[in-house]
Amino acid sequence: MLKSIRRALILSVITLTSLSAGHAFAEPLKVVASFSIISDFAKNVGGDRVEVTTLVGPDGDAHVYEPSPADAVSMASAKLVLVNGLHFEGFLQRLVEASASKAAIVELTKGITPIDFKKEFAEAEEAEGGHEGHNHGSTDPHAFQSVVNAKIYVKNIADAFCNADSAGCDTYNANAAAYTEKLDGLDKEVREAIAAIPQEKRIVITSHDAFGYFEHEYGLTFLAPQGLSTDSEPSAADVAKLVEQVKQDKAAAIFVENISNPRLIEQISVETDVKVGGTLYSDALSKANGPAATYIDLMRNNIKQIKGAILGS
């Protein structure tokens, strides 16, 4: 893998040197986004002034992602690398070292108040020592599942773009303001949708524990058989415990996730007689022709699926 990355980097240096010798025009700001949700934020803020490369693409799972030589080339030529932080991108340090990238690494969760995973999930992660390159500790990194936090991501991106390209700062700030206004409207939509669900029906099951910030911000309760990571495999005892909890708490709906194997959720559905309500998008957007091609579409899809499954509408 490292030899392939080094060969790709050598070829990229030769190509870039040849191009720079014959072209003196200003190029777009080269940006790498660690996964598809951040990429969408970056494109909304940067517009035509940025060229965004996405490492973990639509329907991709950052929990199990393995970087490619092409990723190293993108990292080597980038001026900025936008990441979530909070130990979400377990592959990042290896990729930075392999690419010898000099790009500024910008953690977009700066300024966000992190929350902890549910106690049982955090204890399981600590006991197992995480998995290779991806130990969350007790902190939940999925802060983007709150629209309020998404606005902080956008502000951090605009600041990073201004620092890297001062000539475009007015454009970046204007784009960020316009997009933030859309996020304000989205936040209102989510709150109204959840408010329409009776309090006693606000318990749902998902594949892994990715919706803690949504729960914290909007008042749903999420239960998950896989805990913190899609790369973990729950024991039979864990699944049996969750099945019993579902029966006791009378969970209103069960959902699969776009990045997870649906087998476990289908098993729990059969054992609890709670129907699968649809697909939620957690750590990745859908492909362009899917129902969650943008972050705003993702949140709208999720609240539509949740509300529809619980209320039957």
JOFEN-V592658 format. One record per residue. SS is DSSP state (A for helix, B for strand, O for the rest). PHI is phi in whole degrees, 0 to 359 (NA if undefined). OMEGA is omega in radians with two decimals (NA if undefined). Layout:
BEGIN
ss=SS phi=PHI omega=OMEGA
ss=SS phi=PHI omega=OMEGA
END
This chain:
BEGIN
ss=O phi=NA omega=-3.11
ss=A phi=296 omega=3.11
ss=A phi=296 omega=3.12
ss=A phi=297 omega=3.13
ss=A phi=296 omega=-3.12
ss=A phi=296 omega=3.11
ss=A phi=298 omega=3.14
ss=A phi=296 omega=3.13
ss=A phi=293 omega=3.12
ss=A phi=298 omega=3.11
ss=A phi=298 omega=-3.12
ss=A phi=293 omega=3.12
ss=A phi=296 omega=3.12
ss=A phi=298 omega=-3.13
ss=A phi=296 omega=-3.11
ss=A phi=294 omega=3.11
ss=A phi=296 omega=3.14
ss=A phi=297 omega=-3.12
ss=A phi=293 omega=-3.08
ss=A phi=292 omega=-3.14
ss=A phi=292 omega=-3.07
ss=A phi=252 omega=-3.08
ss=O phi=225 omega=-3.13
ss=O phi=247 omega=-3.10
ss=O phi=286 omega=3.14
ss=O phi=288 omega=3.13
ss=O phi=260 omega=3.06
ss=O phi=298 omega=3.07
ss=B phi=293 omega=-3.10
ss=B phi=275 omega=-3.04
ss=B phi=233 omega=2.99
ss=B phi=251 omega=3.05
ss=B phi=252 omega=-3.02
ss=B phi=292 omega=3.11
ss=B phi=209 omega=-2.85
ss=A phi=295 omega=3.14
ss=A phi=294 omega=3.08
ss=A phi=296 omega=3.10
ss=A phi=302 omega=3.12
ss=A phi=297 omega=3.07
ss=A phi=303 omega=-3.07
ss=A phi=298 omega=-3.14
ss=A phi=293 omega=3.10
ss=A phi=293 omega=3.14
ss=A phi=280 omega=-3.01
ss=A phi=277 omega=-3.10
ss=A phi=57 omega=-3.08
ss=A phi=286 omega=-3.09
ss=A phi=278 omega=-3.10
ss=B phi=236 omega=3.02
ss=B phi=241 omega=-3.00
ss=B phi=257 omega=3.00
ss=B phi=252 omega=-3.10
ss=B phi=255 omega=3.13
ss=B phi=283 omega=3.13
ss=B phi=265 omega=-2.97
ss=O phi=277 omega=-3.14
ss=O phi=306 omega=-3.11
ss=O phi=60 omega=3.12
ss=O phi=273 omega=-3.08
ss=O phi=247 omega=-3.12
ss=O phi=295 omega=-3.12
ss=O phi=295 omega=-3.07
ss=O phi=239 omega=-3.02
ss=O phi=290 omega=3.05
ss=O phi=241 omega=-3.11
ss=O phi=297 omega=3.13
ss=O phi=252 omega=3.03
ss=A phi=303 omega=3.11
ss=A phi=297 omega=3.09
ss=A phi=296 omega=3.13
ss=A phi=295 omega=3.09
ss=A phi=297 omega=3.13
ss=A phi=298 omega=3.13
ss=A phi=297 omega=-3.08
ss=A phi=295 omega=-3.08
ss=A phi=262 omega=-3.08
ss=O phi=280 omega=3.02
ss=O phi=265 omega=3.13
ss=B phi=228 omega=2.99
ss=B phi=237 omega=-3.11
ss=B phi=264 omega=-3.12
ss=B phi=230 omega=3.11
ss=O phi=288 omega=-3.01
ss=O phi=84 omega=-3.09
ss=O phi=56 omega=3.08
ss=O phi=66 omega=3.13
ss=O phi=288 omega=-3.07
ss=O phi=266 omega=-3.10
ss=O phi=295 omega=-3.10
ss=O phi=274 omega=-2.88
ss=A phi=296 omega=-3.05
ss=A phi=299 omega=3.11
ss=A phi=299 omega=-3.12
ss=A phi=290 omega=3.10
ss=A phi=299 omega=-3.13
ss=A phi=293 omega=-3.11
ss=A phi=293 omega=-3.09
ss=A phi=272 omega=-3.04
ss=O phi=55 omega=-3.09
ss=O phi=294 omega=3.06
ss=O phi=256 omega=-3.10
ss=O phi=294 omega=3.04
ss=B phi=287 omega=3.10
ss=B phi=265 omega=-3.06
ss=B phi=249 omega=3.10
ss=B phi=273 omega=-2.98
ss=O phi=278 omega=3.09
ss=O phi=272 omega=3.07
ss=O phi=300 omega=-3.13
ss=O phi=94 omega=3.10
ss=O phi=270 omega=3.05
ss=O phi=276 omega=-3.09
ss=O phi=288 omega=3.03
ss=O phi=245 omega=3.12
ss=B phi=267 omega=2.98
ss=O phi=297 omega=3.01
ss=O phi=304 omega=-2.98
ss=A phi=307 omega=-3.07
ss=A phi=294 omega=3.14
ss=A phi=286 omega=-3.14
ss=A phi=297 omega=3.12
ss=A phi=295 omega=3.12
ss=A phi=295 omega=3.13
ss=A phi=297 omega=-3.13
ss=A phi=294 omega=-3.12
ss=A phi=295 omega=-3.11
ss=A phi=273 omega=-3.11
ss=O phi=73 omega=-3.10
ss=O phi=69 omega=2.96
ss=B phi=227 omega=-2.91
ss=O phi=310 omega=3.06
ss=O phi=73 omega=-3.01
ss=B phi=209 omega=3.09
ss=O phi=257 omega=-3.10
ss=O phi=287 omega=-2.90
ss=O phi=70 omega=-3.11
ss=O phi=267 omega=-3.04
ss=B phi=272 omega=3.08
ss=O phi=279 omega=-3.11
ss=O phi=271 omega=-2.98
ss=O phi=277 omega=-3.02
ss=A phi=295 omega=-3.12
ss=A phi=293 omega=3.12
ss=A phi=284 omega=2.95
ss=O phi=253 omega=3.13
ss=A phi=295 omega=3.07
ss=A phi=301 omega=3.10
ss=A phi=290 omega=3.13
ss=A phi=304 omega=3.12
ss=A phi=294 omega=3.08
ss=A phi=290 omega=3.04
ss=A phi=306 omega=-3.09
ss=A phi=298 omega=3.11
ss=A phi=298 omega=3.13
ss=A phi=295 omega=3.10
ss=A phi=294 omega=3.13
ss=A phi=300 omega=3.12
ss=A phi=297 omega=-3.14
ss=A phi=294 omega=3.12
ss=A phi=295 omega=3.10
ss=A phi=298 omega=3.13
ss=A phi=294 omega=-3.10
ss=A phi=273 omega=-3.04
ss=O phi=213 omega=-3.05
ss=A phi=298 omega=-3.13
ss=A phi=296 omega=-3.12
ss=A phi=260 omega=-2.99
ss=A phi=300 omega=3.14
ss=A phi=299 omega=3.12
ss=A phi=295 omega=-3.13
ss=A phi=298 omega=-3.13
ss=A phi=293 omega=3.11
ss=A phi=294 omega=3.11
ss=A phi=297 omega=3.14
ss=A phi=297 omega=3.14
ss=A phi=296 omega=3.14
ss=A phi=294 omega=3.14
ss=A phi=289 omega=3.11
ss=A phi=298 omega=3.08
ss=A phi=298 omega=3.07
ss=A phi=294 omega=3.12
ss=A phi=293 omega=3.06
ss=A phi=300 omega=3.10
ss=A phi=295 omega=3.11
ss=A phi=296 omega=3.12
ss=A phi=302 omega=3.11
ss=A phi=296 omega=3.11
ss=A phi=300 omega=-3.12
ss=A phi=297 omega=-3.11
ss=A phi=297 omega=3.14
ss=A phi=294 omega=3.14
ss=A phi=295 omega=-3.13
ss=A phi=290 omega=3.13
ss=A phi=299 omega=-3.13
ss=O phi=282 omega=-3.13
ss=O phi=265 omega=3.10
ss=O phi=305 omega=-3.07
ss=A phi=306 omega=-3.07
ss=A phi=287 omega=-3.13
ss=A phi=253 omega=-3.04
ss=O phi=268 omega=3.06
ss=B phi=236 omega=-3.13
ss=B phi=228 omega=3.13
ss=B phi=249 omega=3.03
ss=B phi=231 omega=-3.04
ss=O phi=293 omega=3.14
ss=O phi=226 omega=-2.93
ss=O phi=279 omega=-3.08
ss=O phi=252 omega=-2.96
ss=O phi=245 omega=-3.12
ss=A phi=298 omega=-3.14
ss=A phi=288 omega=3.04
ss=A phi=297 omega=3.12
ss=A phi=301 omega=-3.09
ss=A phi=296 omega=-3.05
ss=A phi=277 omega=-2.91
ss=A phi=242 omega=2.96
ss=O phi=91 omega=2.96
ss=O phi=268 omega=3.00
ss=B phi=247 omega=3.14
ss=B phi=248 omega=3.02
ss=B phi=244 omega=-3.03
ss=B phi=215 omega=-3.14
ss=O phi=289 omega=-3.07
ss=O phi=269 omega=3.12
ss=O phi=66 omega=-2.95
ss=O phi=286 omega=-2.93
ss=O phi=230 omega=3.04
ss=O phi=291 omega=-3.13
ss=O phi=272 omega=3.12
ss=O phi=269 omega=-3.12
ss=O phi=238 omega=-3.11
ss=O phi=294 omega=3.11
ss=O phi=283 omega=3.09
ss=A phi=300 omega=3.13
ss=A phi=294 omega=3.11
ss=A phi=297 omega=-3.13
ss=A phi=295 omega=3.13
ss=A phi=298 omega=3.11
ss=A phi=296 omega=3.13
ss=A phi=293 omega=3.11
ss=A phi=302 omega=3.13
ss=A phi=295 omega=3.13
ss=A phi=295 omega=3.11
ss=A phi=299 omega=-3.13
ss=A phi=294 omega=-3.12
ss=A phi=290 omega=-3.07
ss=A phi=274 omega=3.12
ss=O phi=56 omega=3.09
ss=O phi=303 omega=-3.02
ss=O phi=272 omega=-3.07
ss=B phi=202 omega=3.08
ss=B phi=235 omega=-3.09
ss=B phi=228 omega=2.92
ss=B phi=272 omega=3.08
ss=B phi=244 omega=-3.09
ss=O phi=294 omega=-3.10
ss=O phi=257 omega=-3.02
ss=O phi=241 omega=3.02
ss=O phi=292 omega=-3.06
ss=O phi=284 omega=-3.00
ss=A phi=304 omega=-3.10
ss=A phi=297 omega=-3.13
ss=A phi=297 omega=3.12
ss=A phi=296 omega=3.10
ss=A phi=297 omega=-3.14
ss=A phi=295 omega=3.10
ss=A phi=300 omega=-3.14
ss=A phi=296 omega=-3.05
ss=A phi=286 omega=-3.11
ss=A phi=252 omega=-3.09
ss=O phi=62 omega=3.04
ss=O phi=253 omega=-3.05
ss=O phi=289 omega=3.03
ss=B phi=289 omega=-3.02
ss=B phi=270 omega=-3.13
ss=B phi=141 omega=-3.09
ss=B phi=248 omega=3.00
ss=B phi=256 omega=3.11
ss=O phi=256 omega=-3.02
ss=O phi=253 omega=-3.01
ss=O phi=257 omega=-3.07
ss=O phi=206 omega=3.01
ss=O phi=285 omega=2.98
ss=O phi=276 omega=2.99
ss=O phi=294 omega=-2.99
ss=O phi=302 omega=-3.12
ss=O phi=267 omega=-3.13
ss=O phi=265 omega=-3.06
ss=O phi=277 omega=-3.08
ss=O phi=223 omega=-3.06
ss=O phi=286 omega=3.06
ss=O phi=230 omega=3.12
ss=A phi=298 omega=3.13
ss=A phi=297 omega=3.08
ss=A phi=297 omega=3.13
ss=A phi=301 omega=-3.11
ss=A phi=294 omega=3.12
ss=A phi=294 omega=3.09
ss=A phi=300 omega=-3.06
ss=A phi=297 omega=-3.12
ss=A phi=289 omega=3.08
ss=A phi=294 omega=-3.14
ss=A phi=294 omega=-3.12
ss=A phi=295 omega=-3.11
ss=A phi=297 omega=-3.12
ss=A phi=295 omega=-3.13
ss=A phi=292 omega=-3.10
ss=A phi=283 omega=-3.05
ss=A phi=264 omega=3.14
ss=O phi=71 omega=-3.13
ss=O phi=223 omega=NA
END
